[in-house]
Amino acid sequence: MILPLLQLPDTLNYIGVFLTLECNLGCSYCINDPQQAGRREALFPIKAKSLRNCLTPTEWAQALNRIPYHRDLPITLQGGEPMLYWKGQGLGAILSETPHYFDLLTNFALKPEVFASNLNGQQRKLQRDAPYPSIRVSYHAEEMNRVWQGNGFAELVNRCEMLRNYGFCVSPAKSESDVGIYMVAHPQNQMIADMESIFVGRVPFETKEFLGIHEGKLHGHYLYPFSTDLIASSIHPNTLSCECRTTELLLDPLGFVWGCHFYLYQSWAEGGPRREFAELEAQGFRYSECGSRIFANQGLMPIGHLLDPDFAMSDLEIFRHCHHYGRCIGCDTKVKNDRFQSYYDHGVAHTSVKIRNIQMPVSLYDKIEEIERSRQFFSHSFPGKDHATD
């Protein structure tokens, strides 16, 4: 069945496809963990054999072909570890059946020759004119040194550099290179001199801002007060209610569309919507008609499904009630730049979600920095500190 094309809003900033949440590493810090509690291996075992864990490459191609081609809006393939999707054969199958450019977020789980072979000659789909590499490789010191006998960083740089043998551009200048290495600037991750001597002149290397709490201190810059650490920092005993909508198209391994990363990760931490998917598949993926009934007993409900012929991008623009404010994933509420350079060029802060009508208790007002700037996000039930009540 050919599905209707989606009408992408000009403001759409990001398309993220989580091909799988399985991973070859068991990092103590992992963005997939909703509570950042070092539970990566325990959270996503996904071992059930009777129910599906992901869409097939053909289904992904059918779903992604609904998205109009845009050279400056790639589809980002991620996970888990996307190189492992469909026993390693999935990337090439998807790239072969779609016209899009793709970005790839990976820990380089496969050897370069295996990865390149699995692409089925579709390397150009991972090469585009952009100010940063399309293949962004994450460095995880503890786990990679374990797997590669203490030579984790050197092995990773070698793997990136070897992509030159398979049609990719590898350059120390990130605007020229198809591949680059990134390390989260977690306080336990240290940039040491030996690392610099390994990557300089070979591949781009950068650190990325650490988002979360370490030794009681919150790291990162967020637009919405206490959005990520309300519970983790014991600021308040319960999460708060708000209204929220996404500015991104986020797709889980089964093709469900989610309103934020917390909902997506938490759903899979609880086992994933696999039984719901089986029932939806039997109904021809008519989520618009059957979704409310199928997810009636679930606390976390997706926005839609990409294989639903009635799914529309306008579904993402609806503010929905949420009762999990305070456990937001940092990448959703951090202040950042969008693909239009809104923050760097115009000083307009971008976040992956837009939040309003936060039911913020007055008892927290004195703890909020820049209270006047933040007040615009609070519920109308709390018009001001002098008149509001808890």
N, C-alpha and C positions, 0 to 999 in steps of 0.2 A: 504494500500500500504506500502510495506517495503522499506524504503529509504536507499540509500547506506551509509555505514559507512564513517565518516569523517577521514581524515588523520591529526591527531594533530601534529603540530610541537613540537619538544622537548622543545622549548623555551616558549611555551604557559604558562603564569603565573597564569591566573585566568579565571574562568567561572562564570559569574554573571547572574542570572535569576531573573528579576523583575516580580514576579508573579502578583502583583497588585500595583497600586500607591494609592489605597485607604488606609486610616489610621484612627485609633480610636483616635489619639491625634492631637492637633493643635498647635504644638510647634512654638515658635517665631523664633527659629533657626532650620532649617531643611536642610539637605544636598540636598534634592530633589529640592529645590528652586534655579533655576539657578542664581538668583541675590542676594540670601540670604537676602531678604527684608521682612521676616516675613509674607509671604503670603501663607503659606501651605494650609490652608482651602480653600482659594479662588482659588488657582491654579489648584487643582485636584478634582473638584466636581464629574466628570465622572458620570453624572446622566442620560444620554440619554438611553432610553429603546429600541429604534429601531435598534441600532447598538451595536455589541459586544464590550466588553471592555477587554476581555482576552481569551486565549486559554482554552479549556476544559482540565481536567486532562488527558484524553485519548490522546488528541493532543499533550500535553506536553510530555507524555511518548513516543509517536511516534517520536517526535523531538529529545528528549534527548537520546533515544536509538541509535541515530546516532553517539553519542560520545563514543569512545572506553573507556572501564573501566580502570581507573587508581586509585590505592589506594591512591597515594600521590597527586592527583589533584581532589579534591572534586568539586562538583557543588554547588555553594553558592546560596541559595534561600533567596530572600530579597524583599524589597518593597520601599515605603509603608509598610504595615504590612502584611507579608506573612501568619500569622496565620488566617487572615480573608479571604484568597483566597477561592473562591468557597463555600462561606458561612461557612467557617471553615473546610470543609470536603476535601479540595483539597490536602493538604500535604500528607495524608495517601494514597490517590489514586495514586498520582505520585510515591511515594516511593514504593508502592506495585508492580508497573509495570516496574520498572527500576532496574538495578543491582548496581547502583552507590552508593558511599558514598556522603553524602550531609553535607554542613554547613548551619546553619540557623541564619540569622540576624533578631532579633525580639525585640519588646518592651514587650513581654509576655502579649498580649492582652487578652488571654483566661486563665481561671483557669487551674491549672496543671492537674486536673482530666479530664477536657474537652479536653485539648491539647493532653494528652496521649491517650485518647480514640479515637481521630480523627486520630491517627497515624496507626491505624489498625494493631497493633503488629509489626510495622516496626522500633522500636526504634534503632535497631542495625545499620540502615542506617545513623543515626546521631551520631554514636559512632565510632571513628577511633583513631589509634595511632598517635597522633600529639602533638607538644609542647604547644598547646593552645586549649581551648575548641571549640568544633564543634558548640555548641549553644551559640551564643554571644548576650547577652541581653543588650540593651541600656537603660541607666537611664536618664530620662528627668524630672528634679526636679520640675519645675513649673507645668507641665501638670499632672504628676503622683501624686503630692501632692493635686492637684485639684480633680482628679478622686478618690483618695483614702483618702480623708479627712485629709490631712496633714501627712499621714503615708506612703508616696510614697516609700521611700527607704526600710523601714522595710517590707512592703508588697512585694516588688520585691525580696528581699532576701528570704523571706518565700516561695514565689512561686518557686524560683530556688531550694531551699533546698528540697522542696516537691517532686521534680522529682526523688529523691532517691526511693520513694515509687512505681515508675513506671518503674524500670529497668535501670535507668541512674546512672552513677557514679557521685557523688557530693563530691568534696574535696576542701579544701582551696588551694591546690597546683594546679596551672593551667595546668601543664603537665599531671595531673591525672584526672582532672574533665572534664565531658562532657559539663558543663555549666559554664559560667562566666559572670560578669557584667562589662560594660564599660561605662565611662562617658566622653563626649567631654570636654576638658579642656578650655571651653569658659570662658572668664574673669568673666562672671556672675555666673558661676558654681563654687561653693566653696566646697572643701573637708573639712567637719567639724568633730569635735571629735565624735559627736554622731553617725555619719556614720561608723566610724572605729569600734566603739564598737558593731555595729550591724553585720558587715560582717566578722570580723576577726575570723578565726577558723571555718568558715562555707562555704563560697564560694569565689572564686577569684574575685578581684576587681581591675581594672586599669583605668587610665585616658588615653585618646587618644588626640593627638595633634589637637588643633583647627586650622582650615584652613579658612581664610577669613579676613575681615576687621572689627575691632571694635574700635569705637571712633577715626577713622582716621588712625589707625595703622594696617598694614598688619601682620598677624600671619601665620607662616608656612615657610617652606624652599622649594623653587621651582627651578627647573633646568633651566627653560626658563624665561627670564626677562619679567616682566609685564604681564605674561600669564593670571593671574587671576584678576589683579586689574587695568589694563590699563584704563578702563572706570570708574570703581567704585571709584578709587582714583583721577579721573580727570587728569590723566597723559597725555592723548591724547583724542581728541574729537571723534575719530572713531576707530573701531576695525581694525585690520590689516589682510593682506592676508598671507597665508603660505601654506605649504604642510604638511599633517599629516597622520599618520596611527596608529592604535591601537595595543597593545601587548596583549589584552584581548578579550575574547568572551563575549560581552554584549548583552543580549536579553531582549526586553521589554515585557509587558504583552501579546502582540499579536504575539510574536515570531519573530519580526523584529530584525535584527542584526544591531547594531549601532557602529559607529567609535569612539565615546567618550561619556562620561556621559552628557556633555552639550547638544549634539544633542538629546540624548534620553530624558533628562528632559525637554528641551525646546519644543520638539515635543509634549509632553503630556501636558505641560503648555498651549499650543495652541489648546488643545482639543484632541490630539492623532490621529494617522493615522487610525482611525476607518473606515472611508469611503474607504480609499485606501485598507484597509484589506478586506473589503467586495468585492471589485472589484477583488483583487488578488485571493481571495478564489474561486471566480467564474471561474478564469483562471487556477485552479489546483495548485495554489501557484507558478506558473512559473515566479518567480521574475526576473530571469536572462533574460527572454524574454520580460516581460511586465513591469518591474519596472520603467524603464525610462519614459515610456508613462504614467503610472499611477501616478507617482510623478512629472510629467512635470511642474506643476504649484506650486510646493511646494519649499520653501526655504531650508528646511532641508530634506535630502534624506538618508534613511538607506543604508547599504551596501548590504543587502540581506535579505532572510527569511529562517529560519531553516527548514521549511517544503518544500522548493524548492529542488527537487531532484538534481538540478545542482549546488546548493550552495557548495562551497569548502572553506576550511580554507585558501587557498592561496589568496582568495578575501580580507582577512584582511591585507595582507602584501603589498598592493598597497598604495603608497602615493597619497592622494587625495587633490585637492585644497580646501582650507577653507578660508572664509572671516570673521571669528568670533574670530580670535586670540585677546586675551585680555579679553575675557569672559570665559576662560576655567574654569572648575570645579577644585577646589584645589586638589582633590584626583587623578586627571589625570596627573597633572604636578608637584606634590610635589616629592621631592627626598625621596625614600624609598627603603626598602629591598624587594627582590622578594622571591619566594619560594625556590630558590637555595642559599639564603643567600649571594647574590652577593655583597651587600653593606657592610654588617657586616664583611664578611670574606675576601673580595677582594677589597673593596673600590670603586666598580663600581656602580655608581648611577643608580637606576632603576626608570622609570616612566611608567605610564599606557599607555601613548602615546609617539610616537616619532615624533618630529617636525623638519622640515628643511625649508630653503628658506623663512624665515620670512622677510617680507617687512618692515624692521625696519627703520623709518625715522632717519636721521642723527641728527636731533634736540634732539633726546632722548639719544644719545650715552653717553653724559656726566652724565646722570642720572643712568646709568647701572653700578652696582658693578661687578667687575671681568669681565671687557669688553673683554679682550682677550679670556677668556674661553667661553664667550657667542657668540663671533663673528662667530664661526663655524656654528651657527644655522641661520645666516642671509642670505638673498638672495644674489646671486652673483652680483646683480645689485648694491650692496653696498660693494665693496671690501675693503674699509678702510675709516677711518674718513677723511683723507686728500684729497680723491678723490671723495667721494660720494656727491650726492646732494639730497635734499628733493624731 
